């Protein structure tokens, strides 16, 4: 197995983050520093990060209803709480993608780097749906522009699915995960976001999970996630 994939499989980080750790020289194999993410390894190869052995662990994936003010990181150096602190697990979990600190709703946490990579990579087109409360009434022109994709400073977006549920509330579905993408798309058509909550990720709906609470996904739910992530 490729070294980067092995690290992701062991729950160290997503595959992209694992490649960064390898490039930074933090990974050794049998005591030797390795900077090639394609190096072939297995559980007997003596893979370590910072001198600590890395071995596979059972995979877990959790759904959390993130409150406002909680950051989507594995650790938070400041005073704000991190999403991992709200999940009752002994595994080395990390968030699948991110939600802004001001945003709320469904976020997934896992130690399965391969699944995390597939769920967040644009190539696989996994949908995320958001309930968006706007400052101004949404117009038909704004809806059309969002549905056709808009130009942002980091390039044009893919078309979004948009449904108006009230004069100032829409549900918006995208398949990309750019930084603050929904907020920037709304601003680009001349409106502003007042509140933003993710209500669906792939086949999973937030449902009635209370704010600040998490639950471990059941096996059939994990299977549906993998099916969605096959692209």
Secondary structure, DSSP 8 states (H G I E B T S, - for coil): -BHHHHHHHTTSS-HHHHHHHHHTT-EEETTEE---TT-B--TTS-EEETTEE-------EEEEEE-TT-BSSS--SSSS-BGGGGS--SS--EESS---TT-EEEEEEES-HHHHHHHH-GGG---EEEEEEESS---HHHHHHHHH--EETTEE----EEEEEETTEEEEEES---TTHHHHHHHHTT--EEEEEEEEETTEE-TT--TT-EEE--HHHHHHHHHHTT-
